[in-house]
Amino acid sequence: MTEIVYKIVEHDGGWAYKVGDVLSETFASHDDARAAADAAAARQELPGDTTDIEFEDERGVWHEETARGDDRPDTEVVDKG
Protein backbone atom coordinates (compact mmCIF):
# COMPACT_ATOMS: atom_id res chain seq x y z
CA MET A 1 0.00 0.00 0.00
CA THR A 2 1.15 3.53 -0.71
CA GLU A 3 2.18 5.73 2.21
CA ILE A 4 2.01 9.52 2.13
CA VAL A 5 4.09 11.44 4.69
CA TYR A 6 3.21 15.01 5.66
CA LYS A 7 6.12 16.86 7.29
CA ILE A 8 5.71 20.05 9.32
CA VAL A 9 8.40 22.56 8.30
CA GLU A 10 9.27 26.22 8.79
CA HIS A 11 8.47 28.13 5.60
CA ASP A 12 8.37 31.73 4.42
CA GLY A 13 8.26 33.28 7.89
CA GLY A 14 5.73 30.79 9.22
CA TRP A 15 4.94 27.09 9.05
CA ALA A 16 3.75 24.71 6.33
CA TYR A 17 3.38 21.03 5.67
CA LYS A 18 5.34 19.30 2.96
CA VAL A 19 4.55 16.18 0.94
CA GLY A 20 7.54 15.12 -1.13
CA ASP A 21 8.80 18.35 -2.71
CA VAL A 22 5.43 20.13 -2.54
CA LEU A 23 4.69 22.72 0.17
CA SER A 24 1.31 23.80 1.43
CA GLU A 25 0.36 27.40 1.95
CA THR A 26 2.15 29.16 4.80
CA PHE A 27 0.41 29.18 8.19
CA ALA A 28 1.04 31.75 10.91
CA SER A 29 1.62 29.16 13.62
CA HIS A 30 3.05 25.70 14.01
CA ASP A 31 -0.27 24.51 15.50
CA ASP A 32 -2.20 25.78 12.46
CA ALA A 33 0.14 23.94 10.08
CA ARG A 34 -0.14 20.76 12.15
CA ALA A 35 -3.94 20.95 12.18
CA ALA A 36 -4.02 21.48 8.40
CA ALA A 37 -1.65 18.52 7.84
CA ASP A 38 -3.75 16.31 10.11
CA ALA A 39 -6.90 17.27 8.19
CA ALA A 40 -5.28 16.71 4.77
CA ALA A 41 -3.89 13.34 5.87
CA ALA A 42 -7.31 12.26 7.14
CA ARG A 43 -8.98 13.27 3.84
CA GLN A 44 -6.45 11.18 1.88
CA GLU A 45 -7.66 8.05 3.67
CA LEU A 46 -11.38 8.58 2.95
CA PRO A 47 -12.87 6.26 0.36
CA GLY A 48 -14.33 7.80 -2.76
CA ASP A 49 -15.78 6.82 -6.10
CA THR A 50 -14.02 4.54 -8.56
CA THR A 51 -13.15 6.72 -11.55
CA ASP A 52 -10.94 6.93 -14.60
CA ILE A 53 -8.00 9.31 -14.17
CA GLU A 54 -5.27 10.79 -16.34
CA PHE A 55 -1.90 11.85 -15.00
CA GLU A 56 1.50 12.96 -16.25
CA ASP A 57 4.61 11.21 -14.94
CA GLU A 58 8.01 12.76 -14.20
CA ARG A 59 9.11 12.15 -17.83
CA GLY A 60 6.14 14.09 -19.21
CA VAL A 61 4.29 10.97 -20.42
CA TRP A 62 0.52 10.90 -19.91
CA HIS A 63 -1.22 7.79 -18.55
CA GLU A 64 -4.83 6.70 -18.15
CA GLU A 65 -5.99 4.27 -15.48
CA THR A 66 -8.90 3.43 -13.24
CA ALA A 67 -8.51 4.57 -9.64
CA ARG A 68 -10.48 2.41 -7.22
CA GLY A 69 -12.35 4.44 -4.66
CA ASP A 70 -11.44 2.03 -1.88
CA ASP A 71 -7.68 1.96 -2.67
CA ARG A 72 -6.55 4.67 -0.27
CA PRO A 73 -3.02 5.34 0.98
CA ASP A 74 -1.79 5.14 4.54
CA THR A 75 -0.86 8.59 5.83
CA GLU A 76 1.44 9.88 8.54
CA VAL A 77 2.18 13.35 9.89
CA VAL A 78 5.80 13.83 10.97
CA ASP A 79 6.28 16.73 13.35
CA LYS A 80 9.63 17.26 15.02
CA GLY A 81 8.34 20.34 16.79
Backbone as a chain_set.jsonl record, in Angstrom:
{"seq": "MTEIVYKIVEHDGGWAYKVGDVLSETFASHDDARAAADAAAARQELPGDTTDIEFEDERGVWHEETARGDDRPDTEVVDKG", "coords": {"N": [[0.841, -1.175, 0.0], [0.432, 2.269, -0.638], [2.166, 4.91, 0.996], [1.768, 8.1, 2.36], [3.567, 10.824, 3.466], [3.335, 13.555, 5.545], [5.119, 16.371, 6.35], [5.889, 18.665, 8.893], [7.128, 21.867, 8.519], [9.285, 24.759, 8.811], [8.532, 27.687, 7.004], [8.775, 30.368, 4.812], [8.618, 32.501, 6.719], [6.776, 31.467, 8.455], [4.889, 28.546, 9.049], [4.482, 25.362, 7.414], [3.125, 22.459, 5.73], [4.676, 19.669, 4.195], [4.725, 17.551, 1.417], [6.521, 15.211, -0.087], [8.203, 17.036, -2.46], [6.516, 19.156, -2.422], [5.039, 22.031, -1.075], [2.639, 23.215, 1.292], [0.33, 25.968, 1.658], [1.484, 28.833, 3.544], [1.288, 28.927, 7.059], [0.431, 30.839, 9.944], [1.093, 29.869, 12.454], [2.737, 27.126, 14.113], [0.97, 25.251, 15.209], [-1.324, 25.685, 13.627], [-0.415, 24.818, 11.114], [0.077, 22.139, 11.702], [-2.516, 21.252, 12.334], [-3.746, 21.598, 9.83], [-2.253, 19.785, 8.29], [-2.91, 17.386, 9.582], [-5.658, 17.3, 8.958], [-5.588, 17.187, 6.132], [-4.22, 14.766, 5.767], [-6.061, 12.984, 6.9], [-8.201, 13.274, 5.092], [-7.083, 12.11, 2.815], [-7.284, 9.42, 3.34], [-9.943, 8.784, 3.159], [-12.527, 6.896, 1.63], [-13.607, 6.966, -1.807], [-15.208, 7.539, -4.974], [-14.924, 5.086, -7.561], [-13.072, 5.828, -10.394], [-12.074, 6.919, -13.682], [-8.84, 8.135, -14.362], [-6.419, 10.567, -15.472], [-2.956, 11.154, -15.704], [0.229, 12.822, -15.559], [3.501, 11.664, -15.793], [6.859, 11.852, -14.28], [8.493, 12.037, -16.497], [7.052, 13.354, -18.351], [5.149, 11.914, -19.705], [1.861, 10.979, -20.473], [-0.692, 9.138, -18.775], [-3.43, 6.828, -18.53], [-5.723, 5.474, -16.263], [-7.744, 3.375, -14.119], [-8.853, 4.45, -11.059], [-9.425, 2.981, -8.068], [-11.97, 3.557, -5.753], [-11.784, 2.601, -3.186], [-9.136, 2.157, -2.712], [-7.029, 3.431, -0.869], [-4.342, 5.482, 0.384], [-2.009, 4.893, 3.125], [-1.461, 7.27, 5.653], [0.751, 9.605, 7.276], [1.71, 11.981, 9.706], [4.544, 13.803, 10.238], [6.155, 15.404, 12.763], [8.517, 17.256, 14.077], [8.499, 19.211, 15.899]], "CA": [[0.0, 0.0, 0.0], [1.149, 3.533, -0.707], [2.183, 5.732, 2.206], [2.013, 9.521, 2.132], [4.086, 11.438, 4.686], [3.212, 15.006, 5.66], [6.121, 16.862, 7.292], [5.706, 20.051, 9.323], [8.398, 22.563, 8.303], [9.267, 26.219, 8.787], [8.471, 28.129, 5.601], [8.372, 31.728, 4.423], [8.259, 33.278, 7.894], [5.734, 30.787, 9.225], [4.94, 27.088, 9.055], [3.748, 24.713, 6.332], [3.378, 21.027, 5.671], [5.344, 19.304, 2.956], [4.552, 16.18, 0.943], [7.539, 15.121, -1.134], [8.8, 18.345, -2.706], [5.432, 20.134, -2.537], [4.694, 22.719, 0.17], [1.307, 23.804, 1.434], [0.357, 27.396, 1.951], [2.145, 29.162, 4.804], [0.407, 29.18, 8.19], [1.045, 31.749, 10.912], [1.622, 29.16, 13.623], [3.045, 25.701, 14.012], [-0.265, 24.513, 15.497], [-2.203, 25.782, 12.458], [0.139, 23.944, 10.075], [-0.139, 20.76, 12.147], [-3.943, 20.952, 12.176], [-4.016, 21.476, 8.395], [-1.65, 18.524, 7.845], [-3.75, 16.308, 10.111], [-6.9, 17.274, 8.186], [-5.277, 16.715, 4.774], [-3.891, 13.34, 5.866], [-7.315, 12.259, 7.138], [-8.977, 13.271, 3.836], [-6.447, 11.178, 1.88], [-7.66, 8.052, 3.674], [-11.375, 8.58, 2.955], [-12.871, 6.257, 0.358], [-14.332, 7.803, -2.761], [-15.785, 6.818, -6.103], [-14.021, 4.543, -8.562], [-13.154, 6.721, -11.547], [-10.936, 6.931, -14.596], [-8.005, 9.312, -14.167], [-5.269, 10.789, -16.341], [-1.895, 11.852, -14.999], [1.501, 12.961, -16.252], [4.608, 11.213, -14.943], [8.009, 12.759, -14.199], [9.106, 12.148, -17.826], [6.141, 14.093, -19.214], [4.291, 10.966, -20.417], [0.521, 10.904, -19.912], [-1.216, 7.794, -18.548], [-4.832, 6.697, -18.147], [-5.994, 4.266, -15.481], [-8.905, 3.425, -13.242], [-8.51, 4.573, -9.639], [-10.476, 2.408, -7.224], [-12.351, 4.441, -4.656], [-11.443, 2.028, -1.884], [-7.684, 1.965, -2.669], [-6.545, 4.669, -0.268], [-3.015, 5.342, 0.981], [-1.785, 5.142, 4.541], [-0.857, 8.59, 5.83], [1.439, 9.877, 8.536], [2.18, 13.346, 9.887], [5.804, 13.826, 10.972], [6.284, 16.731, 13.354], [9.632, 17.26, 15.021], [8.336, 20.341, 16.791]], "C": [[0.889, 1.241, 0.0], [1.079, 4.251, 0.627], [2.522, 7.164, 1.821], [2.419, 10.135, 3.462], [3.982, 12.95, 4.568], [4.214, 15.452, 6.715], [5.847, 18.323, 7.613], [7.07, 20.735, 9.241], [8.206, 24.073, 8.448], [9.32, 26.654, 7.329], [8.008, 29.569, 5.507], [7.88, 32.557, 5.614], [7.17, 32.67, 8.757], [5.967, 29.29, 9.179], [4.112, 26.546, 7.906], [3.862, 23.204, 6.538], [3.878, 20.711, 4.27], [5.076, 17.836, 2.661], [5.49, 16.025, -0.251], [8.223, 16.467, -1.264], [7.769, 19.469, -2.737], [5.073, 20.691, -1.162], [3.265, 23.219, 0.136], [1.439, 25.326, 1.479], [1.08, 27.603, 3.28], [1.097, 29.487, 5.86], [1.152, 30.019, 9.217], [1.669, 31.017, 12.091], [1.89, 27.692, 13.301], [1.771, 24.884, 14.218], [-1.234, 24.543, 14.322], [-1.722, 24.858, 11.334], [-0.1, 22.484, 10.436], [-1.599, 20.37, 11.96], [-4.305, 20.768, 10.705], [-3.448, 20.172, 7.844], [-2.473, 17.337, 8.328], [-5.037, 16.17, 9.294], [-6.663, 16.743, 6.771], [-4.978, 15.221, 4.778], [-5.153, 12.504, 6.067], [-8.154, 12.175, 5.869], [-8.402, 12.272, 2.834], [-6.91, 9.74, 2.111], [-9.146, 7.762, 3.459], [-11.644, 7.887, 1.63], [-13.658, 7.22, -0.524], [-14.939, 6.929, -3.841], [-14.669, 6.241, -6.973], [-14.196, 5.375, -9.821], [-11.931, 6.55, -12.438], [-10.167, 8.231, -14.387], [-6.935, 9.373, -15.249], [-4.226, 11.527, -15.523], [-0.625, 11.845, -15.836], [2.616, 12.521, -15.32], [5.783, 12.19, -15.023], [8.731, 12.925, -15.535], [8.221, 12.917, -18.81], [5.214, 13.208, -20.03], [2.945, 10.882, -19.693], [0.048, 9.458, -19.839], [-2.697, 7.887, -18.211], [-4.976, 5.415, -17.353], [-7.261, 4.464, -14.673], [-8.418, 3.453, -11.805], [-9.685, 4.05, -8.828], [-10.746, 3.323, -6.036], [-12.004, 3.911, -3.28], [-9.944, 1.766, -1.731], [-7.024, 3.249, -2.178], [-5.179, 4.454, 0.372], [-3.061, 5.396, 2.507], [-1.123, 6.511, 4.639], [-0.214, 8.707, 7.204], [1.832, 11.341, 8.555], [3.42, 13.28, 10.769], [6.03, 15.251, 11.448], [7.382, 16.683, 14.414], [9.638, 18.506, 15.888], [8.95, 21.581, 16.288]], "O": [[1.974, 1.239, 0.582], [0.056, 4.208, 1.31], [3.451, 7.407, 1.05], [1.717, 9.993, 4.463], [4.478, 13.548, 3.614], [4.175, 14.974, 7.849], [5.601, 19.126, 6.713], [8.048, 20.254, 9.814], [7.113, 24.597, 8.236], [10.047, 26.077, 6.52], [6.972, 29.939, 6.06], [6.854, 33.232, 5.527], [6.696, 33.308, 9.697], [7.104, 28.824, 9.26], [3.153, 27.182, 7.469], [4.599, 22.736, 7.406], [3.547, 21.392, 3.3], [5.186, 16.984, 3.543], [5.278, 16.635, -1.299], [8.765, 16.986, -0.288], [8.109, 20.611, -3.044], [4.836, 19.942, -0.214], [2.747, 23.598, -0.915], [2.532, 25.877, 1.351], [1.263, 26.659, 4.049], [0.144, 30.222, 5.602], [2.373, 29.916, 9.341], [2.654, 31.481, 12.665], [1.345, 27.119, 12.358], [1.521, 23.93, 13.482], [-1.898, 23.544, 14.042], [-2.529, 24.197, 10.681], [-0.441, 21.679, 9.57], [-1.89, 19.275, 11.48], [-5.086, 19.878, 10.368], [-4.088, 19.52, 7.018], [-2.71, 16.393, 7.574], [-5.458, 15.058, 8.976], [-7.45, 15.939, 6.27], [-5.429, 14.492, 3.894], [-5.296, 11.437, 5.469], [-8.754, 11.137, 5.589], [-9.154, 11.652, 2.082], [-6.926, 8.935, 1.18], [-9.567, 6.61, 3.565], [-11.053, 8.248, 0.612], [-14.287, 8.162, -0.04], [-15.155, 5.733, -3.646], [-13.6, 6.838, -7.104], [-15.319, 5.607, -10.27], [-10.882, 6.088, -11.989], [-10.765, 9.299, -14.252], [-6.592, 8.362, -15.862], [-4.558, 12.417, -14.74], [-0.428, 10.988, -16.698], [2.671, 12.962, -14.171], [5.727, 13.202, -15.721], [9.508, 13.866, -15.693], [8.596, 13.11, -19.966], [4.557, 13.69, -20.953], [2.889, 10.734, -18.472], [0.344, 8.652, -20.721], [-3.163, 8.893, -17.675], [-4.415, 4.383, -17.724], [-7.78, 5.574, -14.559], [-7.658, 2.581, -11.382], [-10.79, 4.591, -8.885], [-9.811, 3.803, -5.395], [-11.936, 4.671, -2.314], [-9.523, 1.208, -0.718], [-6.526, 4.05, -2.97], [-4.887, 3.358, 0.851], [-4.026, 5.883, 3.097], [-0.307, 6.866, 3.788], [-0.579, 8.012, 8.152], [2.244, 11.887, 7.531], [3.373, 12.776, 11.891], [6.089, 16.185, 10.648], [7.193, 16.14, 15.503], [10.638, 18.826, 16.531], [8.883, 22.616, 16.95]]}, "num_chains": 1, "name": "protein.A"}
